[in-house]
Amino acid sequence: MTPPRPAWDAVVPAPPAERPARPSPVRAILLATAGILLAVVLGVTLSARAGALAVAATLAVAGTWRAVAPDGPPGLVVRSRGFDVLLCWGSAAMITFLAFTAPGVG
């Protein structure tokens, strides 16, 4: 009689466990894409400052969405909630500061 094989030595893999349905990251991707497209259009048609402010606004919206969403929007959840929000809002603040203070941007 042969001894039973351990599970890690099985030739046939175990049936996959049923995964819970995950929400789609499409909304977050659309937000980021729309913000980038808006920044490009504003930067080309109006000024570099307007494009930079559109990028800053997109980051601020993404940070706010991450801060208030209960589970965090899929696609924006990368690290801990606090770090994600700090990174988005801090980047938005720095880009806004640079947009208003950089020489020759206007």
LOGU-367345 format. One record per residue: residue number from 1; x, y, z of N, C-alpha, C in turn; residue in three letters. Coordinates in pm, 1 decimal, m for minus. Each point is the difference from the previous one (the first is absolute). Example, Ala and Ser with C-alpha at 12.3 -4.5 7.8 and 13.67 -1.06 7.14 Angstrom:
2
atom pos: 1; n.u: 1319.0; n.v: m569.0; n.w: 780.0; ca.u: m89.0; ca.v: 119.0; ca.w: 0.0; c.u: 90.0; c.v: 120.0; c.w: 0.0; code: ALA
atom pos: 2; n.u: m35.0; n.v: 105.0; n.w: m72.0; ca.u: 82.0; ca.v: 119.0; ca.w: 6.0; c.u: m77.0; c.v: 109.0; c.w: 73.0; code: SER
***
This chain:
106
atom pos: 1; n.u: 84.5; n.v: m117.5; n.w: 0.0; ca.u: m84.5; ca.v: 117.5; ca.w: 0.0; c.u: 89.3; c.v: 124.2; c.w: 0.0; code: MET
atom pos: 2; n.u: m30.7; n.v: 93.3; n.w: m92.2; ca.u: 81.3; ca.v: 120.2; ca.w: m8.9; c.u: m56.4; c.v: 107.8; c.w: 91.5; code: THR
atom pos: 3; n.u: 89.2; n.v: 78.4; n.w: 58.5; ca.u: m48.5; ca.v: 107.2; ca.w: 88.7; c.u: m67.4; c.v: 109.8; c.w: m81.7; code: PRO
atom pos: 4; n.u: m93.4; n.v: 72.2; n.w: 57.8; ca.u: m67.2; ca.v: 109.2; ca.w: m73.6; c.u: 99.3; c.v: 112.4; c.w: m32.2; code: PRO
atom pos: 5; n.u: m19.4; n.v: 61.1; n.w: m114.5; ca.u: 88.2; ca.v: 109.6; ca.w: m39.9; c.u: m44.1; c.v: 129.5; c.w: 67.7; code: ARG
atom pos: 6; n.u: 96.6; n.v: 79.5; n.w: 41.6; ca.u: m38.1; ca.v: 129.0; ca.w: 59.3; c.u: m59.9; c.v: 92.2; c.w: m107.0; code: PRO
atom pos: 7; n.u: m76.8; n.v: 96.7; n.w: 44.5; ca.u: m70.0; ca.v: 89.5; ca.w: m93.4; c.u: 98.0; c.v: 77.5; c.w: m86.4; code: ALA
atom pos: 8; n.u: 115.0; n.v: 36.1; n.w: 51.5; ca.u: 94.8; ca.v: 77.9; ca.w: m78.4; c.u: 67.2; c.v: m82.4; c.w: m108.2; code: TRP
atom pos: 9; n.u: m15.9; n.v: m131.6; n.w: 5.5; ca.u: 61.4; ca.v: m88.6; ca.w: m97.4; c.u: m103.3; c.v: m53.9; c.w: m98.5; code: ASP
atom pos: 10; n.u: m117.9; n.v: 54.8; n.w: 0.0; ca.u: m105.5; ca.v: m51.1; ca.w: m86.4; c.u: 29.5; c.v: 32.3; c.w: m145.7; code: ALA
atom pos: 11; n.u: m26.0; n.v: m94.7; n.w: m87.1; ca.u: 19.0; ca.v: 20.7; ca.w: m143.6; c.u: m115.6; c.v: 82.6; c.w: m55.4; code: VAL
atom pos: 12; n.u: m118.0; n.v: m28.6; n.w: 45.5; ca.u: m118.6; ca.v: 72.0; ca.w: m43.7; c.u: m23.1; c.v: 114.1; c.w: 98.5; code: VAL
atom pos: 13; n.u: m4.9; n.v: 123.9; n.w: m49.7; ca.u: m20.2; ca.v: 110.8; ca.w: 92.9; c.u: m139.5; c.v: m4.2; c.w: 61.6; code: PRO
atom pos: 14; n.u: m7.2; n.v: 54.7; n.w: 116.5; ca.u: m128.3; ca.v: 6.6; ca.w: 69.4; c.u: m93.1; c.v: 92.4; c.w: m78.0; code: ALA
atom pos: 15; n.u: m129.3; n.v: m23.1; n.w: 7.2; ca.u: m92.6; ca.v: 89.6; ca.w: m70.7; c.u: 10.7; c.v: 140.6; c.w: 57.2; code: PRO
atom pos: 16; n.u: m8.5; n.v: 99.7; n.w: m85.4; ca.u: 14.6; ca.v: 137.5; ca.w: 49.8; c.u: m114.4; c.v: 36.6; c.w: 92.7; code: PRO
atom pos: 17; n.u: 36.1; n.v: 72.0; n.w: 103.6; ca.u: m102.2; ca.v: 47.1; ca.w: 93.1; c.u: m81.6; c.v: 109.0; c.w: m69.2; code: ALA
atom pos: 18; n.u: m123.2; n.v: 8.9; n.w: 36.8; ca.u: m86.1; ca.v: 100.9; ca.w: m59.7; c.u: 43.9; c.v: 137.3; c.w: 47.4; code: GLU
atom pos: 19; n.u: 31.7; n.v: 87.0; n.w: m95.4; ca.u: 46.3; ca.v: 133.7; ca.w: 33.9; c.u: m118.6; c.v: 95.3; c.w: 9.0; code: ARG
atom pos: 20; n.u: 5.5; n.v: 90.5; n.w: 95.8; ca.u: m105.8; ca.v: 100.2; ca.w: 4.2; c.u: 17.2; c.v: 97.6; c.w: m115.6; code: PRO
atom pos: 21; n.u: m109.1; n.v: 49.0; n.w: m50.2; ca.u: 4.8; ca.v: 93.7; ca.w: m112.7; c.u: 65.0; c.v: 130.5; c.w: 46.0; code: ALA
atom pos: 22; n.u: 96.9; n.v: 46.0; n.w: m77.4; ca.u: 67.0; ca.v: 125.3; ca.w: 33.2; c.u: m57.6; c.v: 111.2; c.w: m85.9; code: ARG
atom pos: 23; n.u: m10.1; n.v: 119.3; n.w: 57.4; ca.u: m48.7; ca.v: 111.7; ca.w: m80.5; c.u: 101.2; c.v: 35.2; c.w: m109.4; code: PRO
atom pos: 24; n.u: m49.3; n.v: 55.4; n.w: m105.6; ca.u: 82.7; ca.v: 32.8; ca.w: m114.8; c.u: 73.7; c.v: 133.1; c.w: 21.6; code: SER
atom pos: 25; n.u: 125.8; n.v: 9.9; n.w: m44.6; ca.u: 73.5; ca.v: 125.8; ca.w: 13.0; c.u: m27.9; c.v: 99.0; c.w: m113.0; code: PRO
atom pos: 26; n.u: m102.9; n.v: m25.8; n.w: m79.6; ca.u: m25.6; ca.v: 82.1; ca.w: m118.6; c.u: m27.7; c.v: 145.5; c.w: 37.3; code: VAL
atom pos: 27; n.u: m75.8; n.v: 24.4; n.w: 106.0; ca.u: m32.0; ca.v: 139.0; ca.w: 36.3; c.u: 125.4; c.v: 79.2; c.w: 35.2; code: ARG
atom pos: 28; n.u: 91.6; n.v: m61.5; n.w: 74.3; ca.u: 123.7; ca.v: 69.7; ca.w: 36.4; c.u: 87.0; c.v: 24.3; c.w: m123.0; code: ALA
atom pos: 29; n.u: 4.1; n.v: m95.5; n.w: m90.5; ca.u: 78.0; ca.v: 16.5; ca.w: m122.6; c.u: m60.3; c.v: 111.1; c.w: m85.4; code: ILE
atom pos: 30; n.u: m132.5; n.v: 4.5; n.w: m8.3; ca.u: m65.2; ca.v: 106.4; ca.w: m76.3; c.u: 24.6; c.v: 137.3; c.w: 62.9; code: LEU
atom pos: 31; n.u: m1.6; n.v: 8.9; n.w: 133.2; ca.u: 28.5; ca.v: 126.0; ca.w: 67.8; c.u: 140.5; c.v: 47.7; c.w: m34.3; code: LEU
atom pos: 32; n.u: 97.4; n.v: m88.3; n.w: 12.6; ca.u: 138.5; ca.v: 38.5; ca.w: m28.3; c.u: 17.6; c.v: 37.5; c.w: m147.0; code: ALA
atom pos: 33; n.u: m57.8; n.v: m77.3; n.w: m89.0; ca.u: 13.0; ca.v: 28.7; ca.w: m142.6; c.u: m66.6; c.v: 132.3; c.w: m36.2; code: THR
atom pos: 34; n.u: m118.5; n.v: 23.6; n.w: 53.3; ca.u: m70.3; ca.v: 125.8; ca.w: m27.8; c.u: 79.8; c.v: 118.6; c.w: 53.6; code: ALA
atom pos: 35; n.u: 58.4; n.v: m14.2; n.w: 117.9; ca.u: 81.0; ca.v: 107.8; ca.w: 56.0; c.u: 123.3; c.v: 28.7; c.w: m83.2; code: GLY
atom pos: 36; n.u: 65.5; n.v: m104.0; n.w: m48.0; ca.u: 118.8; ca.v: 19.1; ca.w: m83.1; c.u: m38.0; c.v: 63.8; c.w: m133.5; code: ILE
atom pos: 37; n.u: m107.3; n.v: m48.8; n.w: m61.2; ca.u: m43.8; ca.v: 58.4; ca.w: m127.4; c.u: m40.3; c.v: 146.4; c.w: 16.6; code: LEU
atom pos: 38; n.u: m70.1; n.v: 30.5; n.w: 108.1; ca.u: m37.7; ca.v: 138.4; ca.w: 26.8; c.u: 124.1; c.v: 86.1; c.w: 19.6; code: LEU
atom pos: 39; n.u: 99.3; n.v: m51.2; n.w: 72.2; ca.u: 123.3; ca.v: 75.7; ca.w: 22.0; c.u: 73.0; c.v: 25.9; c.w: m131.0; code: ALA
atom pos: 40; n.u: 3.8; n.v: m99.3; n.w: m86.8; ca.u: 67.0; ca.v: 18.7; ca.w: m129.7; c.u: m74.1; c.v: 103.8; c.w: m83.5; code: VAL
atom pos: 41; n.u: m131.8; n.v: m10.8; n.w: m7.1; ca.u: m78.2; ca.v: 95.0; ca.w: m79.4; c.u: 15.7; c.v: 141.6; c.w: 55.2; code: VAL
atom pos: 42; n.u: m9.5; n.v: 15.3; n.w: 132.1; ca.u: 14.9; ca.v: 133.2; ca.w: 59.0; c.u: 142.1; c.v: 52.6; c.w: m17.1; code: LEU
atom pos: 43; n.u: 97.9; n.v: m87.8; n.w: 12.7; ca.u: 138.3; ca.v: 43.1; ca.w: m16.8; c.u: 30.8; c.v: 45.0; c.w: m140.8; code: GLY
atom pos: 44; n.u: m58.6; n.v: m65.6; n.w: m98.1; ca.u: 25.8; ca.v: 36.6; ca.w: m139.7; c.u: m80.9; c.v: 123.2; c.w: m40.4; code: VAL
atom pos: 45; n.u: m125.2; n.v: 6.4; n.w: 41.9; ca.u: m85.9; ca.v: 108.9; ca.w: m45.7; c.u: 12.4; c.v: 127.1; c.w: 84.1; code: THR
atom pos: 46; n.u: 12.2; n.v: m12.1; n.w: 131.1; ca.u: 4.2; ca.v: 119.7; ca.w: 85.5; c.u: 141.8; c.v: 33.7; c.w: 42.4; code: LEU
atom pos: 47; n.u: 51.9; n.v: m77.2; n.w: 94.1; ca.u: 135.2; ca.v: 25.6; ca.w: 50.1; c.u: 49.1; c.v: m121.2; c.w: 77.5; code: SER
atom pos: 48; n.u: 128.9; n.v: m0.5; n.w: 25.5; ca.u: 58.4; ca.v: m107.6; ca.w: 79.7; c.u: m53.7; c.v: 3.3; c.w: 142.5; code: ALA
atom pos: 49; n.u: m27.6; n.v: 119.7; n.w: 49.9; ca.u: m54.3; ca.v: 11.7; ca.w: 135.9; c.u: m136.1; c.v: m68.1; c.w: 9.0; code: ARG
atom pos: 50; n.u: m84.6; n.v: 19.1; n.w: m97.5; ca.u: m132.2; ca.v: m63.3; ca.w: 1.2; c.u: 13.3; c.v: m152.0; c.w: m5.4; code: ALA
atom pos: 51; n.u: 92.2; n.v: m50.5; n.w: m81.5; ca.u: 22.8; ca.v: m144.1; ca.w: m6.1; c.u: 50.8; c.v: m55.5; c.w: 131.8; code: GLY
atom pos: 52; n.u: 92.9; n.v: 72.2; n.w: 63.4; ca.u: 52.6; ca.v: m44.8; ca.w: 129.3; c.u: m108.5; c.v: 1.9; c.w: 106.6; code: ALA
atom pos: 53; n.u: m84.7; n.v: 100.7; n.w: m3.1; ca.u: m109.3; ca.v: 6.0; ca.w: 98.0; c.u: m101.5; c.v: m111.7; c.w: m23.5; code: LEU
atom pos: 54; n.u: m19.6; n.v: m40.6; n.w: m124.2; ca.u: m88.9; ca.v: m113.0; ca.w: m27.6; c.u: 59.1; c.v: m129.5; c.w: 55.2; code: ALA
atom pos: 55; n.u: 131.5; n.v: m17.1; n.w: m11.9; ca.u: 65.4; ca.v: m118.2; ca.w: 59.8; c.u: m16.4; c.v: 4.3; c.w: 151.8; code: VAL
atom pos: 56; n.u: 21.1; n.v: 116.2; n.w: 59.3; ca.u: m15.2; ca.v: 13.4; ca.w: 145.1; c.u: m143.6; c.v: m29.5; c.w: 43.5; code: ALA
atom pos: 57; n.u: m96.8; n.v: 48.6; n.w: m77.0; ca.u: m140.3; ca.v: m26.5; ca.w: 33.9; c.u: m31.3; c.v: m149.6; c.w: m10.0; code: ALA
atom pos: 58; n.u: 54.8; n.v: m65.7; n.w: m100.7; ca.u: m21.9; ca.v: m144.2; ca.w: m14.7; c.u: 57.6; c.v: m75.4; c.w: 119.8; code: THR
atom pos: 59; n.u: 120.0; n.v: 37.8; n.w: 42.7; ca.u: 60.1; ca.v: m63.9; ca.w: 117.4; c.u: m80.3; c.v: 27.9; c.w: 126.5; code: LEU
atom pos: 60; n.u: m51.5; n.v: 122.2; n.w: 13.2; ca.u: m80.0; ca.v: 32.7; ca.w: 117.7; c.u: m129.8; c.v: m80.6; c.w: 3.0; code: ALA
atom pos: 61; n.u: m63.6; n.v: m14.3; n.w: m114.8; ca.u: m123.2; ca.v: m79.6; ca.w: m7.0; c.u: 29.7; c.v: m146.9; c.w: 31.2; code: VAL
atom pos: 62; n.u: 108.2; n.v: m51.8; n.w: m55.1; ca.u: 36.4; ca.v: m139.1; ca.w: 26.7; c.u: 30.8; c.v: m20.8; c.w: 147.8; code: ALA
atom pos: 63; n.u: 69.8; n.v: 93.8; n.w: 61.5; ca.u: 29.5; ca.v: m10.3; ca.w: 143.1; c.u: m124.7; c.v: 7.6; c.w: 85.8; code: GLY
atom pos: 64; n.u: m91.9; n.v: 88.1; n.w: m37.0; ca.u: m125.6; ca.v: 10.8; ca.w: 73.9; c.u: m83.2; c.v: m126.3; c.w: m16.1; code: THR
atom pos: 65; n.u: m5.3; n.v: m52.8; n.w: m120.2; ca.u: m74.2; ca.v: m124.4; ca.w: m24.9; c.u: 58.0; c.v: m112.8; c.w: 83.6; code: TRP
atom pos: 66; n.u: 131.8; n.v: m7.3; n.w: 5.3; ca.u: 66.1; ca.v: m104.2; ca.w: 79.5; c.u: m28.0; c.v: 20.0; c.w: 148.0; code: ARG
atom pos: 67; n.u: m9.6; n.v: 125.8; n.w: 43.4; ca.u: m21.3; ca.v: 27.7; ca.w: 142.2; c.u: m141.0; c.v: m34.8; c.w: 45.5; code: ALA
atom pos: 68; n.u: m99.4; n.v: 21.1; n.w: m84.7; ca.u: m138.5; ca.v: m17.5; ca.w: 44.5; c.u: m62.0; c.v: m133.8; c.w: m40.3; code: VAL
atom pos: 69; n.u: 57.7; n.v: m69.5; n.w: m97.0; ca.u: m57.1; ca.v: m128.3; ca.w: m42.5; c.u: 22.4; c.v: m104.6; c.w: 109.3; code: ALA
atom pos: 70; n.u: m101.1; n.v: m79.9; n.w: 31.6; ca.u: 14.0; ca.v: m95.9; ca.w: 109.8; c.u: 109.5; c.v: m104.1; c.w: m22.7; code: PRO
atom pos: 71; n.u: 6.0; n.v: m57.2; n.w: m118.4; ca.u: 102.4; ca.v: m100.6; ca.w: m28.3; c.u: 109.3; c.v: 55.3; c.w: m89.5; code: ASP
atom pos: 72; n.u: m12.1; n.v: 123.2; n.w: m38.8; ca.u: 95.5; ca.v: 57.1; ca.w: m93.4; c.u: m35.1; c.v: m43.4; c.w: m140.1; code: GLY
atom pos: 73; n.u: 2.0; n.v: 90.8; n.w: m93.6; ca.u: m33.5; ca.v: m38.3; ca.w: m137.3; c.u: 108.4; c.v: m89.6; c.w: m59.1; code: PRO
atom pos: 74; n.u: m37.9; n.v: m112.5; n.w: m58.0; ca.u: 101.3; ca.v: m84.7; ca.w: m63.1; c.u: 69.9; c.v: 76.5; c.w: m110.4; code: PRO
atom pos: 75; n.u: 127.6; n.v: m11.1; n.w: m6.3; ca.u: 78.6; ca.v: 75.5; ca.w: m96.3; c.u: 71.6; c.v: 116.7; c.w: 64.9; code: GLY
atom pos: 76; n.u: m54.1; n.v: 51.0; n.w: 110.6; ca.u: 66.3; ca.v: 105.7; ca.w: 75.6; c.u: 61.1; c.v: m52.6; c.w: 129.4; code: LEU
atom pos: 77; n.u: m37.7; n.v: m119.5; n.w: 39.7; ca.u: 52.3; ca.v: m58.3; ca.w: 122.8; c.u: 134.4; c.v: m63.9; c.w: m31.4; code: VAL
atom pos: 78; n.u: 105.1; n.v: 60.0; n.w: 51.5; ca.u: 132.7; ca.v: m53.5; ca.w: m23.2; c.u: 66.5; c.v: m33.5; c.w: 132.5; code: VAL
atom pos: 79; n.u: m3.6; n.v: 93.2; n.w: 91.8; ca.u: 61.3; ca.v: m19.2; ca.w: 131.0; c.u: m107.3; c.v: 20.2; c.w: 105.5; code: ARG
atom pos: 80; n.u: 39.9; n.v: 43.2; n.w: 116.8; ca.u: m100.0; ca.v: 25.1; ca.w: 104.0; c.u: m79.9; c.v: 125.2; c.w: m37.3; code: SER
atom pos: 81; n.u: m118.0; n.v: 12.4; n.w: 56.8; ca.u: m87.8; ca.v: 113.3; ca.w: m31.4; c.u: 69.0; c.v: 132.7; c.w: 30.7; code: ARG
atom pos: 82; n.u: 59.8; n.v: 9.7; n.w: 116.6; ca.u: 65.0; ca.v: 125.2; ca.w: 38.9; c.u: 112.5; c.v: 38.4; c.w: m94.6; code: GLY
atom pos: 83; n.u: 80.4; n.v: m97.0; n.w: m37.9; ca.u: 112.4; ca.v: 29.3; ca.w: m89.1; c.u: m50.4; c.v: 39.6; c.w: m138.6; code: PHE
atom pos: 84; n.u: m100.3; n.v: m70.0; n.w: m50.9; ca.u: m55.6; ca.v: 34.4; ca.w: m131.6; c.u: m56.0; c.v: 142.1; c.w: m0.5; code: ASP
atom pos: 85; n.u: m76.1; n.v: 34.2; n.w: 104.2; ca.u: m60.8; ca.v: 133.4; ca.w: 7.2; c.u: 108.8; c.v: 105.8; c.w: 14.6; code: VAL
atom pos: 86; n.u: 97.6; n.v: m25.3; n.w: 86.6; ca.u: 109.5; ca.v: 94.7; ca.w: 18.4; c.u: 77.7; c.v: 20.8; c.w: m129.7; code: LEU
atom pos: 87; n.u: 24.5; n.v: m106.4; n.w: m71.4; ca.u: 73.9; ca.v: 10.2; ca.w: m125.7; c.u: m79.0; c.v: 78.2; c.w: m104.7; code: LEU
atom pos: 88; n.u: m128.1; n.v: m28.6; n.w: m14.9; ca.u: m82.2; ca.v: 72.2; ca.w: m99.8; c.u: m13.9; c.v: 147.2; c.w: 36.7; code: CYS
atom pos: 89; n.u: m37.1; n.v: 28.2; n.w: 124.4; ca.u: m20.8; ca.v: 139.0; ca.w: 39.4; c.u: 131.0; c.v: 78.2; c.w: 5.0; code: TRP
atom pos: 90; n.u: 105.6; n.v: m64.8; n.w: 45.1; ca.u: 129.4; ca.v: 67.5; ca.w: 2.1; c.u: 49.3; c.v: 31.7; c.w: m140.0; code: GLY
atom pos: 91; n.u: m16.7; n.v: m93.8; n.w: m91.1; ca.u: 38.8; ca.v: 24.8; ca.w: m139.0; c.u: m85.2; c.v: 110.4; c.w: m61.5; code: SER
atom pos: 92; n.u: m128.8; n.v: m0.3; n.w: 29.1; ca.u: m88.5; ca.v: 104.8; ca.w: m51.8; c.u: 42.2; c.v: 136.7; c.w: 54.1; code: ALA
atom pos: 93; n.u: 34.1; n.v: 7.0; n.w: 126.9; ca.u: 42.2; ca.v: 127.4; ca.w: 59.5; c.u: 131.2; c.v: 48.4; c.w: m61.8; code: ALA
atom pos: 94; n.u: 94.8; n.v: m90.3; n.w: m18.8; ca.u: 129.1; ca.v: 40.1; ca.w: m57.8; c.u: m14.8; c.v: 43.8; c.w: m145.9; code: MET
atom pos: 95; n.u: m79.9; n.v: m71.3; n.w: m77.0; ca.u: m21.0; ca.v: 38.9; ca.w: m139.8; c.u: m70.8; c.v: 134.7; c.w: m7.7; code: ILE
atom pos: 96; n.u: m96.0; n.v: 23.6; n.w: 88.4; ca.u: m68.2; ca.v: 129.1; ca.w: 3.1; c.u: 98.8; c.v: 110.6; c.w: 35.5; code: THR
atom pos: 97; n.u: 82.9; n.v: m23.1; n.w: 100.5; ca.u: 101.1; ca.v: 98.4; ca.w: 39.3; c.u: 94.1; c.v: 31.5; c.w: m116.0; code: PHE
atom pos: 98; n.u: 46.9; n.v: m105.2; n.w: m66.8; ca.u: 91.6; ca.v: 20.0; ca.w: m112.8; c.u: m68.8; c.v: 70.3; c.w: m117.1; code: LEU
atom pos: 99; n.u: m126.7; n.v: m31.1; n.w: m22.4; ca.u: m73.0; ca.v: 63.3; ca.w: m109.8; c.u: m10.4; c.v: 150.4; c.w: 18.6; code: ALA
atom pos: 100; n.u: m10.6; n.v: 43.9; n.w: 125.9; ca.u: m13.3; ca.v: 143.5; ca.w: 26.2; c.u: 133.6; c.v: 70.1; c.w: 20.0; code: PHE
atom pos: 101; n.u: 104.8; n.v: m71.7; n.w: 32.4; ca.u: 126.1; ca.v: 67.2; ca.w: 32.0; c.u: 111.3; c.v: m22.8; c.w: m102.3; code: THR
atom pos: 102; n.u: m12.3; n.v: m97.2; n.w: m85.8; ca.u: 105.8; ca.v: m27.9; ca.w: m99.1; c.u: 9.1; c.v: 116.2; c.w: m98.8; code: ALA
atom pos: 103; n.u: 120.6; n.v: 48.4; n.w: m25.6; ca.u: 12.5; ca.v: 110.5; ca.w: m94.9; c.u: m26.5; c.v: m46.9; c.w: m143.5; code: PRO
atom pos: 104; n.u: m68.1; n.v: 82.3; n.w: m73.5; ca.u: m26.3; ca.v: m31.2; ca.w: m141.2; c.u: m119.8; c.v: m89.1; c.w: m22.8; code: GLY
atom pos: 105; n.u: m68.6; n.v: m41.0; n.w: 105.6; ca.u: m120.2; ca.v: m83.0; ca.w: m15.8; c.u: m119.0; c.v: 93.1; c.w: 12.2; code: VAL
atom pos: 106; n.u: m76.8; n.v: 8.2; n.w: m102.9; ca.u: m111.7; ca.v: 91.8; ca.w: 11.9; c.u: m89.0; c.v: m5.4; c.w: m110.3; code: GLY
***
